[in-house]
């Protein structure tokens, strides 16, 4: 999986969400939506008069709102909120750091990038592995994600002309292309592809941790293991862009699975969070690839 959030949701959708396992609104206690007082589901039949039976059969079926099931609109609304917060903070960070095109501005942008990266890593792990869904923590994550995006955009903008605009356009283009490819079944997500992708992600994650350590000590002018513009550096970046791109298809498929499985509405926060993580990852990999190509 692209991140532990979608992995967790997929596992729960296969097991069946509590009270939502078959995709139909049910309750483990009390009475179902639309049932008259006195109707029970746990302790066998009870006597009901003709009027109560009429009320039961004429009651409207429980919809997603009444049963609090997840809908695509829920995911879209939460995604719009998180992306809006991230872009707002990123824009503010960009404006503050780009105002001073000097060593001080570059240092401030680097600090914002490092701070955002560390905080989002910690918060992301908490969000992914916490048993309780915490919307406030997810919103906080979006704030620091924006700090990191704004900072790293400034760092690349000061080093390479036009790279930020190109990366934004490329990210949006890939997002649309992957959605259309997944929707039309040109790009398929299967159990086997998920396993292969998971192994590739794990290997790349280990590489990124090692590369980050080299970059912190200024190896190859901050590029890490491979020098900027090197053939190996470009190949690794192309591979990373490919991983992030296919990760979008897996995210779309996971969202569709969760909706069809009748997941609780609260999972919209996790789904939106996971999508934000993937899009930002793709944008950063685009920046790195374009940076390598300009140094070529």
C-alpha positions in Angstrom: 0.0 0.0 0.0 1.0 3.6 -0.5 0.6 4.3 3.2 -0.5 2.5 6.3 -3.8 4.3 6.3 -5.2 2.6 3.2 -3.6 -0.7 4.3 -5.6 -0.5 7.5 -8.8 0.4 5.7 -8.5 -2.4 3.2 -7.9 -4.9 6.0 -11.0 -3.8 7.9 -13.1 -3.8 4.7 -12.2 -7.4 4.1 -13.0 -8.4 7.7 -16.2 -6.3 7.6 -16.7 -3.1 9.6 -18.5 -3.5 12.9 -22.2 -3.3 12.0 -21.4 -2.7 8.3 -19.9 -6.0 7.2 -22.4 -6.9 4.5 -22.8 -3.4 3.2 -26.4 -3.1 4.7 -27.3 -0.9 7.7 -27.6 -3.1 10.8 -27.5 -2.6 14.5 -26.1 -4.8 17.2 -28.4 -3.5 19.8 -31.6 -1.5 20.1 -34.1 -1.3 17.2 -33.5 -0.7 13.5 -34.2 2.5 11.8 -37.9 3.0 11.1 -39.0 0.2 13.5 -41.8 1.0 16.0 -41.2 0.9 19.7 -41.3 -2.7 21.0 -39.6 -4.2 18.0 -36.4 -6.1 18.9 -33.7 -7.8 16.9 -31.8 -9.7 19.6 -34.3 -11.7 21.7 -36.8 -13.2 19.3 -40.2 -12.0 18.1 -42.5 -9.8 20.1 -46.2 -9.3 19.7 -47.1 -6.3 17.5 -50.6 -5.1 16.6 -51.7 -4.4 13.0 -50.9 -0.7 13.3 -47.3 -1.4 14.4 -46.8 -3.9 11.6 -48.1 -1.3 9.1 -45.6 1.3 10.6 -42.8 -1.2 10.2 -43.4 -2.1 6.6 -44.2 1.5 5.5 -41.1 3.0 7.2 -38.5 4.3 4.7 -35.3 2.3 4.3 -32.3 3.5 6.2 -30.1 5.7 3.9 -26.4 6.5 4.3 -27.1 9.5 6.4 -29.3 7.7 8.9 -27.0 4.7 9.1 -23.9 6.9 9.1 -22.3 4.9 6.2 -19.5 6.3 4.2 -20.3 8.0 0.9 -18.1 9.4 -1.8 -19.3 12.9 -1.0 -17.9 12.5 2.5 -14.5 11.6 1.2 -14.6 14.5 -1.3 -15.6 17.0 1.3 -12.9 15.9 3.8 -10.3 15.9 1.0 -11.3 19.4 -0.1 -10.9 20.6 3.5 -7.5 19.0 4.0 -6.1 20.0 0.6 -7.4 23.6 1.2 -5.6 23.8 4.6 -2.5 22.4 3.1 -2.5 24.8 0.2 -3.2 27.7 2.4 -0.3 27.0 4.7 2.0 26.1 1.8 1.1 29.4 0.1 1.8 31.4 3.2 5.1 29.6 3.7 6.0 30.2 0.1 5.3 33.9 0.3 7.2 34.3 3.5 10.3 32.5 2.3 10.3 33.8 -1.3 10.1 37.4 -0.1 13.8 37.2 0.8 15.7 35.6 -2.1 18.9 35.3 -0.1 20.8 33.0 2.2 18.3 33.9 5.0 15.3 33.0 2.9 16.9 29.7 1.8 17.7 28.8 5.4 14.1 29.6 6.5 12.7 27.5 3.7 15.0 24.6 4.7 13.9 24.9 8.3 10.3 24.8 7.3 10.9 21.8 5.2 12.7 19.9 7.9 10.2 20.8 10.6 7.3 19.9 8.4 8.9 16.6 7.4 9.6 15.5 10.9 6.3 16.5 12.4 4.3 15.0 9.6 6.2 11.7 9.9 5.4 11.5 13.6 1.8 12.5 13.2 1.3 10.3 10.2 2.4 7.2 12.1 0.1 8.1 15.0 -2.9 8.6 12.6 -2.1 5.4 10.8 -1.7 3.1 13.8 -4.1 4.7 16.3 -7.2 2.7 17.0 -9.2 5.8 17.3 -9.8 8.2 14.3 -8.7 11.7 15.4 -9.9 14.4 13.0 -8.0 17.2 14.9 -4.8 15.3 14.5 -5.4 14.8 10.8 -6.1 18.6 10.4 -2.9 19.3 12.3 -1.1 17.0 9.9 -2.4 19.0 6.9 -1.1 22.2 8.5 2.5 20.8 8.8 2.2 19.1 5.4 1.6 22.6 4.0 4.6 23.9 5.9 6.8 21.2 4.3 5.4 21.7 0.8 5.8 25.5 1.0 9.4 25.2 2.3 10.6 22.6 -0.2 8.9 24.5 -3.1 11.0 27.5 -2.2 14.2 25.5 -2.0 13.7 24.1 -5.5 12.4 27.4 -6.9 15.6 29.2 -5.8 17.8 26.4 -7.3 15.9 25.7 -10.5 13.9 28.1 -12.7 10.3 27.2 -13.3 10.5 23.8 -11.7 7.7 24.4 -9.2 5.1 25.4 -11.8 6.1 22.4 -14.0 5.9 20.0 -11.0 2.4 21.3 -10.1 1.1 20.9 -13.6 2.7 17.4 -13.9 1.2 16.3 -10.6 -2.3 17.4 -11.5 -1.9 15.8 -15.0 -0.8 12.4 -13.4 -3.7 12.6 -10.9 -6.3 13.0 -13.7 -4.6 10.4 -15.9 -4.5 7.8 -13.1 -8.1 8.4 -12.1 -9.3 8.0 -15.7 -7.1 5.0 -16.2 -8.4 3.3 -13.0 -12.0 4.3 -13.8 -11.9 2.8 -17.3 -10.0 -0.3 -16.1 -7.0 0.6 -18.2 -5.0 0.5 -15.0 -6.0 -2.4 -12.8 -5.5 -2.9 -9.1 -5.4 -6.6 -8.1 -4.3 -8.5 -5.0 -1.1 -9.5 -6.7 -0.3 -5.9 -7.8 -0.9 -4.7 -4.3 1.6 -7.3 -2.9 4.3 -6.4 -5.5 3.7 -2.7 -4.9 3.9 -3.2 -1.1 7.3 -4.8 -1.5 8.5 -2.1 -3.8 7.3 0.6 -1.4 9.1 -1.0 1.5 12.4 -1.1 -0.4 12.0 2.4 -1.5 11.2 3.6 2.0 14.4 2.0 3.3 16.4 3.7 0.5 14.8 7.1 1.3 15.7 6.9 5.0 19.3 6.1 4.1 19.4 8.8 1.4 17.9 11.3 3.8 20.7 10.6 6.2 23.3 11.3 3.5 21.5 14.5 2.4 21.5 15.9 6.0 25.3 15.8 6.0 25.4 17.5 2.6 26.4 14.6 0.4 26.4 15.5 -3.3 25.2 19.0 -2.4 22.2 17.8 -0.5 21.0 15.2 -3.1 22.1 12.3 -0.9 23.6 9.1 -2.3 23.4 10.0 -6.0 24.6 13.3 -7.4 22.1 15.7 -8.9 21.7 15.0 -12.6 23.4 11.6 -12.4 22.0 8.8 -14.5 21.3 6.7 -11.4 19.6 9.7 -9.7 17.3 10.2 -12.6 16.4 6.5 -12.8 15.6 6.4 -9.1 13.4 9.5 -9.4 11.6 8.0 -12.4 11.0 4.8 -10.4 9.7 6.9 -7.5 7.3 8.9 -9.7 6.0 5.6 -11.1 5.4 4.3 -7.5 3.6 7.4 -6.4 1.5 7.4 -9.6 0.4 3.8 -9.2 -0.2 4.6 -5.5 -3.0 6.9 -6.7 -4.8 4.1 -8.5 -4.6 2.0 -5.3 -5.9 4.9 -3.3 -8.9 5.3 -5.7 -9.6 1.6 -5.5 -9.4 1.6 -1.7 -11.8 4.5 -1.4 -14.2 2.6 -3.7 -13.9 -0.6 -1.6 -14.6 1.3 1.6 -17.7 2.9 0.2 -19.0 -0.4 -1.2 -18.2 -2.2 2.0 -20.4 0.3 3.9 -17.7 1.7 6.1 -18.6 4.1 8.9 -18.7 7.8 7.9 -15.8 8.6 10.2 -13.4 6.7 7.9 -13.8 9.6 5.4 -11.1 11.4 7.5 -8.6 8.6 7.1 -9.3 8.2 3.3 -8.9 11.9 2.7 -5.7 11.9 4.8 -4.3 9.0 2.8 -5.0 10.7 -0.5 -3.3 13.9 0.7 -0.2 12.0 1.6 0.0 10.3 -1.8 -0.5 13.6 -3.8 2.1 15.4 -1.8 4.5 12.5 -2.2 4.0 12.6 -6.0 4.6 16.3 -6.1 7.9 16.0 -4.2 9.1 13.2 -6.4 8.2 15.4 -9.4 10.3 18.2 -8.0 13.2 15.8 -7.5 13.0 14.4 -11.0 12.8 17.8 -12.6 15.7 19.0 -10.5 17.8 16.1 -11.7 16.9 16.8 -15.3 17.8 20.4 -15.1 21.2 19.6 -13.6 21.7 17.0 -16.4 
